Structure formats: structure tokens, C-alpha cells
Amino acid sequence: MKILITGATGMVGHNILEHDKVQSHDVLAPKRQKLNLFDYGMVEHYLQHNRPDLIIHCAGKVGGIQANMQEPFRFLLENLDMGRNVVVAAKRVGIKKLLNLGSSCMYPRNAPNPLQEEMVLKGELEPTNEGYAIAKVAVTKLCEYLSREDATYQYKTLIPCNLYGRWDKFEPAHSHMIPAVIRKIHEATVQEQSEVKIWGDGEARREFLYAGDLADMVMLGIDRFDDLPGLMNVGLSTDYSINEYYEAIARVIGFSGKFTHDLSKPVGMKQKLVDVSRQTTFKWKPNNTLEEGIKKSYEFYLSQVILS
């Protein structure tokens, strides 16, 4: 198939492009100069000219809890604009298949875990990432409504849990938890610091999937697109506390100091574990353990960030 990947320079896009099976397809991975997703006219013209058989929409304005709290307007506007432009232009051009990537941030803050796909829009969102979540919900609903109104259009959404891995962002102002902690503990080790601070009490639980595993699920979803549910979580089926993530990263890096807790910092939702029943029925599971994924991420950090 001819496949368009939006956001090909981001973490998810990069991991899809690195997947072994991607070579069997004709892949379009334009940079922003060629395809500015904020410009609807450019998006429609690009799709009309190139006519991909399927679009994987993984472009997005992403960041950790700090960035989401500081710029909710930008996170809502940019993610909504990009998603709307891609979905609407694809429909008008007549592209029948689209795979949209959502986020577990779409789930209500007080929803019972594990989070089932039916829980979207069933409660108040987590305030620390509300803008981003609203945009993701809106684009997911555009896909759902379009497919419901015209069954010849198969516009489907995967909802991955939190992600980390190769091509992640490691800058503190923009990074998610795992890359931020990798950088923090690496620097503490190099500087021979005796302790590292953890935001909050470290008891909040999170589910992090290695981005290479998500790419594997995406490629399987392309191969079996007709069997793929319209909305499906992608996750590990298990979660860990923030303290456990710090400990696992410390083992990989070789940090031997202690951890202290800054209870004045925000921690977000207490738990965010997705239900993987549909994923299990689809017959897919992740390949990497937590420490394997952290090791690959740390090796990438050393080679691409420290040595570049």
C-alpha cells in the first residue's frame, strides 16, 4: 500500500519508519515544509496529489505534565487543528482508510482502572492535561462519526498508554516522565550526586509502552485493518509506581544514590492503566520488558543526545 505517516519526525513516526515491515509498503513521510498540517489547503492538495491508500495520523504537539499545565491553549488548538485538517481533507479527497492515534489522557480522571474504551467522555478529564485530552477526544469522535455515517470509510483509532523509547524528547521542559528521569539520573550519576528528587510521593501508578512495540502493533493493524476494532487500547496490561520506574532506571544506568520526594509537586492521575481485552482478542502483545525498553532508550540517549 501507499501509506502516509503524519508526524514522521516524532517519536512514534520514527519508530514506525524503523520497523522491519514498513519496507514492504510505499511510505510517504513528508516534513513540515512539504506538508504543513496547520494549513488545510496544503493538506487537501497533498492528499489529492499523492493519493495514499491509508493515513497513519501520529503527528501531535506533545509534552510532559509541566508543558501541558503551562500551555493548555496551545496543546488543545494545535492538536485539534492538525487532526481536523487530516480527517476532513482525507474524507473530501476520498481516502477510505485512516488510523488515528489517540492517548490514554482521553479517559476521565476518576474512571475505574483498567480503563475500557467505552469510558471515553464518561467523566471529568484530568486538569493537568485537559487541553491535549480534549483535542484527542474530538479527533477520535470525528473518525467515529464519519465511519458511522458512511461505512465505506474506515477511520479507526488506537489509544496507546504512555509511551517512551528511541527518538523521545529528553529536554526537561518538554519530556514525559521516563525520558526526563533517564536524563535526571544520568546527570546525577555523572556528577556523582548522592540523591535524586521524585515529584510527589512516587505512589502514583503509570503504564508505559516502549514506542517500538507500538510501531509493531501499528504495522499489524495495517496488515489486518479490516479486523481492527474502531477503537482499541494498546498497552502492557500491567503498571508500575513512579518509585518503581525510578528504581528500574537507576538499575539500568548504575545510579547508587538515594531518592527523596518533593511533595509540593503535582502528580496527575493516581493511576492510568488501560484495559487490553480488545488487544488480546486481536492477538497482539508487546515484545519488550520494562528494563529492556529502558536500556534501549538509554542507549539512544547516550548516542543521539549526549554524543551528538
N, C-alpha and C positions, 0 to 999 in steps of 0.2 A: 504493500500500500504506500501511497504518498501521504506522509504524516507531517503535520505542522506542530512544532513544540513551541509554545509561547514561554517566555522566561527561561530560555535555554542557557543563559549565563548564570542563573541562580543555582542554588544547591540541588534542588530536585531535578531541574533541567539537565545540569551537568551529569548527574548520576544516571539519568536515563540515557544520555548520549554515550556514556561509558559502558552501558550494558551490552553483553555479547550479542544478544538477539537483535539489537537495533540495526545492525548492518544488513539485515535481510529486508529492510524497508528503505524507501526513498524518503529521506528525512530533510525537512526544511527547518532550520534553526536560525532565523534572522535576528540580528542585533537591532537595537533601537533605531539606528539610522535608517534601516531598511523597513522596519515595521514598528511605528510608534503607537502603542496600544491606547494612548490617550487621544489619538486622532481618529475619530470614527471613519472619516472619508478615506484615510490611508489604510485602515484595517479592511474595509469593504473592497477597495481597489486591489489590495494584495491578495485577498481570498479569491476575487474574481479572476485575477490574472494567473494565479498558481493552482487553483482548484485542488486542494488537498482532499483525500478521501476521509481523513479523520483529523481532528484537532485535539491535542492534549494541552489543556489550559492550566499551566502551573506557574504563570507569572504572578507576582504579587509584591506588594510592599509589606515586608515582614520585619519583625524585631522582637526583642525581649520585653519584659514587664516594664522596664524604665521607659523605653521608647513608646510603647503603647499608651502609657499613662501621660506622657508629655505631649503627644501629638495625635489624639484620638480623631480630630477632624481630618487630618491627612490620611490616616490609616483607613478611615471609612470612605472618604472621597476617592482616593486613588485605586483602592481595590474594587470599589463599586464601578468606577468608570471603566477600568480595564475589562472586568468581567462582562459588563453590559455590552461594551463595544464588540467583544469577541462573539458573544452569544447571538446578539441581534444581527450582526453582519453575516455570521455563518448561516443563519436562518434565511436571510434575504438572498444570499448567493445560492442557497440550496444544498449546503453541505449537510449530509444526513447523520454523521456520527461525530460526537464530541464527548471527550472525557474531561470533566471538570474536577479540580482538586479543591476540596473544602478543608476544614480544620475542626479538630475536636473542641476548639474555642466556641463553636456554634452551639454547644449544649448549655442548658441552664445551669447556673452556679449551684443550685441545691438539688439537682436531679440525682436520683439514686444510682450508685455505681454497681455493675458496669453500665455504661451509657449506651442505650439502644437507639437505633436510627429513628424510631418513632418519637423520641423525646425532643427533637428539634422544634423550637417555638412553643414548648410546653412550660416555660417559666422564665424568670428574670435572668439576664446574662451576667457574667462576671464583670464587674465595673472596670477592672484593670485592663481588660482588652475588648471592651464593648464595641468600640468603633470598628475594629477589624472583624469582629464576630458578626455584626450586623451586615457588613458588606458580603461576607462569605455566605450567610443565610440567604441574602437577596439573590445572589447569582445562582445558588443552588435551586432556589424556587423558580427562577426564570427557566432553568433547564427542565425542571419537573413539569411546570405548566405547559411549556412548549411541546414536550413529548406527550403529555396527556391530551392536548388539543389536536395533535397530528401525530399519529403513531408511526408514520414513516420517518420521523426524526427521532433518533436515539441519542438523547443528550443525558449522560449519566454522571454521577458524582461519587468520588471516593472521599471518605472522611478519614484521613490518617490521624493517628495520635501525634504527640510531639515528635519532632524529627531532629536528628543530628547526623553528622558524618563528614565525608570529604566535601570540599567546596563550601563548608559552612562559614558563617561570619564569626570572627573571634574578637572583634572590637567590643569593649565593654558597653559602649553606648547603644550598640545595635544587635548584640548577640543574644541568643537564647541561653538557657541555663547550662547545658553541658559544655558548649564551646567556651562560655565565659569562665566556667570552673576549670577547664583544661588550661586556659591561659593563666588564670589566677594561681593555680597550684604549680604550674611550670615555673612561673616567675618567682614564687615563694621558694621553690627548690633551688633555682639558680642563685638566688640572693641569700640562700641559707637562712630563711626566716624560720622561726620556731612555731608560728601559729598562723592559721588562716581563718578568716571570719566567714560564717554562714549567715545568710539573710534569714531571719525568723528562727524558730526553734528546730527547723530541719525535719519536722514530723510530717509535713505535707507530702502527699504521695503523687508521683507522676509516672507516666508511661512514655518512654522514649524509644522510637524505632529508628534503626540505622537506615539512612537515606538510600543506600544501595539495595536494601531489602524492599523499600517502597518501589524503587525502579523495577525490581523483579516482578512485583505484583502488577505494576502498570503494563509491563510487556505481556504478562499472562492475560491481563484484561483485554489487551488489543487482540491477541490471538483467539480469545473466546468471547468476543464482545457481545454477541447475541445472548450468551448465557449470563452475562454480568448483571447483577441487580441494578436497578435505577439509582439506588442509594446504598452504599456499603462502607462500613467502618474497615479500617486497616490498622491492625495493632499486634501486640505481643501476647495478649491475654493475661498479662501479669504487670504489676507496677512495683516501684521501689520508693522508699522515702528519700527526701533530699539528702539526708545524712548518709544513706547508703550509696547514693551517686558520688558524693564527695569521697567516701571511703574507697569505692571502686576506682575512681580516677587517681586517687593517691597511690593505690597499689600499682597501677599501670606506669605512672610517672616515677614512682620511687620516693615520694614525699613521706618523711617520717615524723613530721611535727604533729601538733595537736590542732583541734578545731574548737573555735569559740563561736557563740551565737549572738547576733545583733538583733534583739527582739523589737527594735524600733522600725525595722524594715518591713515592707509589705510582702506577703507570701502568695496572694492569689487564692484560687480554689484549694480546699483541703485535699481533695482527691479528684483525679480525672483519668478514669480507666474505661476504655471503650469495650463494648460487647463485640465479640468476633464470631458470633454464631453464623452470620451470613458468609463471612470469610472462610470459615471451616467448611461450610456446605460447598463453597466454590473450590475447595480443595487446594488452599494455599496456606503456607505458614512461613515465618521469617527464617533466614538461614544463619544469622549471626547472634551469638550470645552478647550480653551487655559488655563484658570485658573485651570480646573480640572487636565489637564496634568501636569502643573507646580507644583501643590500641590503633586501629586503622585511622581514626580521627586524629589521634595524637601524632602519628607518623606524618599525616598530611599537614598538620600544623607546623611541625618541625621543618618539613621540606619546602612548603609553599609560603609560610608566613615568616618563620624565623630566618631561613636561609635565602629567601628570595630578595 
